[in-house]
Amino acid sequence: MAEDDVLASARARAEEVGVVPIGSGVGAALRFLASVLDARAVVEIGTGTGVSGLWLLRGMRSDGVLTTVDVEAEHQRLAKEGFAEDGIPAQRARTIAGPALDVLPRLTDGHYDLVFCDGDKREYADYLSEALRLLRPGGVVCFDNALWHDRVADPAQRDEETVAIRELGRAVAENEALVPVLLPVGDGLLAAKKVWHPEQG
């Protein structure tokens, strides 16, 4: 899917600071999910320079607020430049600088429509736990790099990040409170809906 000048500029900033942004296929999927959910409140783990944030904001309601978390405040400053270029009001993008596992516990239970995870792969299992608490029933959690350069499917790959993503996939598949799908876009996007009544399976 072709991207416009605002997204191209955000990608250029990412390259300058050594951030790897999501691909346009993942971006289109996130915009679609935010739109289908009529998302009013979204959490993003891993702001980068705002590529994924732009896609999410474009799919959300016009009054929706993106809360985006990153350890690098400078990256978030660059992301805000992109949001401003896209004409997004400042109050629609709340940036919080700090480690995700310090920030997420301070966010409101059951308040969010969508949680997008693109932070430290080794923390993906912890992000899942937080997302299950943060999401409203019917909300969706997404994880980027679910295929991890095709390493996840290769049992010989035992590095820490690959193992963490592999275990995440297993945990999502086995959780009866989730309805998952692995979308073959970019480096793999794992999405899962939090069902309305987990006790009924």
Disulfide bonds with the S-S distance in Angstrom:
none
